[in-house]
Amino acid sequence: MSPNEARLVRNTALTVAALVLLRLVGAAWTPLTFDEAYYWIWSKHLAFGYYDHPPGVALVIRLGTTIAGDTEFGVRLVSILLALPMSFAVYRTAEILFGGQRVAATATILLNVTLMAAVGTLIVTPDSPLLVASSFVLFFLAKVLESGRGAWWLAVGAAAGVALASKYTAMFFGPAILIWLISSPKLRTWLASPWLYLGGLVALIVFSPVILWNADHGWVSFIKQLGRSEVVQFKPGFIGELIPTQIAFATPLVFILGAMGLYALARREGGALAARALINAMFWTITLYFLWHSLHARVEANWFAPVYPAFAIAAAVAANLTRWEPRPQRVVNFCLRWASPVGILMFAALIVQADTGVLTGFRRDATVRSVGVGWQTLAAAIEAVRARVGASCVLAPDYGTASWLTFYLPKGTCVIQPTQRIRWVNMGQPDPAKLSGKLLWVDEVRASIQPYVAETFAKVERVGEFKRMRGPLVIETYALDLLDGRKRPVLDNSPPPELQ
């Protein structure tokens, strides 16, 4: 390695480390989202599956809280640090497929400055381990191409199995790999090789505990997630939401480079056929499905996480390996120069806005309800009322409120969502003694009492109202009702809609 190449590798590593450090600071400052609090509860009751997703996110959080405790920082620690192996995998993949440290360094940095990677590792969801596992699936496939050794298929299978144990979206890797092999004549011999199928067996073995958990629970998780593909009614307006959100999550300048890179690869520029085909297969197989899905249902921006490693490499191809006419070359140069500053500024602005609201003059925005700003103060007020009225347990109508209450109330406080009990199937049944006394219902202020409360309790007494605030903005107003006089069991163990 020449001195210039060594300097490039060092600078890339330092840049990634600095971005990780920035996310760690944001993690310590930003309250949990309700989904993070929900997954944190999972991490206290590890299992091979859950109602919503496979167990990958719970394991990531458990590792972090084991190191740094049950804090916002602890919940997010390992997820953020996973950007380091992710960056290694993307760097090596780009280097193998398209040659040279320059394209590898560009791909690595561009991926890390996207909001998908920055926010997607700070806010811990199943997409965080999926993003990392997707990077290694791509890396190990590149090793298959580079070495021609069948044993690398076992590594592909292991990475794909981990990806599946993170989120079911990883099932698209199978078709993507087959499309890659079929579209590259020199790779078709793998279709007759036992190594390919042994790799598939490894993926199945790694994923099998999730299958067994679903078999024991009526296949509920599979039915819930795979049921999203059912077409009820075409609503093509959703595609109008998809494109702007992806521009934002990729950050605009990285999005432009990625789109130009995909165009260049489609024109057969920038690398050998097998390398181009791999990036195209890993990107377009998932993307085309979600484009179709958006014709009848909303596609959340984070669902595209597994295509981002390939997208970042395509962006690096546009920036380093493609010959452009003068005008598009100026666009490439501008995007490459400013992509990192713009991405970092967007990330910092998003964190500041989510925590303070100052950038919009304290008005509402998309983050205001999902990020738990104000919950620490609110939880202290709720705990004071609970102690004053002698409630033995706190009830909440939805998993988000129940999860925030569990995280921010004093450790050991009884908190239960009495409905949708399938969400809590791995946590066991609550202590009956806790449900035999007075109970405190915490819900947003509503015009009428919730049907569950009216049907279950004879006595309902309003004992407090508190506001959740972000600066001067009232996010929600919560009502606290003291419940007594049970007319039926507190816990509603009705099966979920998926099993009815």
Buried (B, 14 or more C-beta within 10 A) or exposed (E): EEEEEEEBBEEBBEBBEEBBEBBBEBBBBBBBBBBBBBBBBBBBBEBBBBBBBBBBBBBBBBBBBEEBEBBBBBBBBBBBBBBBBBBBBBBBBBBBBBBBBBBBBBBBBBBBBBBBBBBBBBBBBBBBBBBBBBBBBBBBBBBBBBEEEBEBBBBBBBBBBBBBBBBBBBBBBBEBBBBBBEBBEEBEEBEEEEBBBBBBBBBBEBBEBBBEBBEEBBBBBBBBBEEEEEEEEEEEEBBEBBEEBBBBBBBBBBBBBBBBBBBBBEEEBBBBEBBBBBBBBBBBBBBEBBBEBBBBBBBEBBBBBBBBBBBBBBBBBBBBBBEBEEEBEEBBEEBBEBBBEBBBEBBBEBBBBBBBBEEEEBEEBEBBBBBBBBBEBBBEBBBEBBEEBEBBBBBBBBBBBBBBBBBBBEEEBBBBBBBBBBBBBBBEEBEEEBBEEBBBBBBEEEEEBBEBBEEBBEEBEEBBEBBBBBEEBEBBEBBBBBBEEBEEEBBBEEEBEBEE
